[in-house]
Amino acid sequence: MAKLNIAPTKSNLLSLKRQLAFAEEGYDLLEQKRQILIFELMSRLKRARAVEQKIAEAFKGAFSALREAELDIGSASLDRAALGVRMDHQVNLSDQHLMGMRIPHLTVQTEPLSVQFGVGGTSASADLTMRRFVEALPFLVELAELENALLRLAHELRKTQRRCNALSKLFIPNYSETIGYIMGSLEERERESLIILKMIRDRLAQMQEAQQLS
């Protein structure tokens, strides 16, 4: 801790006390924000892990169907059939507001499944492959939203933690020590003033006594 280089006066003492009270209030608010950010971060992290598991399961089924389709009609025929697929999926972006932050919110609108392949040259496994991959899209969009939110929350948490540390380890201790020093100095001055006043009164009393005796 370091004492601030401020003259030990009553006006400075009052000013420092006001600033210290403001800093302590700010620290309490930042600490509350830090706790909320940690909760939101851990909550989204848990959700992200659950979505990752769903994606793994969805892709497992999708690639299994893809291998089946390749065995049925061959990879070259499957590639040609895929070139003819025309589907319009939409990803919509909006904002969520949390603790003064803007966190992107994503939603996906998948086009209803319809016949995309011709009767000849394909198999039911090709249709199943397409369906399985389309079903995985909402999970991918949700994971993208969660990962973006995690990055933003982690960044904001680091900023908030640095501010909390600056207040609790530097600003508040320095101001508290300076206030203690100024209060001690003022008390010492007051004691000195009382002693001097007492000495003056004693001297005046002695002078009056001497005048009365003369």
Buried (B, 14 or more C-beta within 10 A) or exposed (E): EEEEEBEBEEEBBEEBBEEBEEBBEBBEEBBEBBEBBBEBBEEBBEBBEBBBEBBEEBBEBBEBBBEBBBEBBEEEBBEEBBEEEEEEEEBEEEEEEBBEBEBEEBEBEBEEEEEBBEEEEBBEBBBBBBEBBBBBBBBBBBBBBBBBBBEBBEEBBEBBBEBBEBBBEEBBEBBBBBBEBBBEBBEEEEEEEEEEEEEEEEEEEEEEEEEEEE
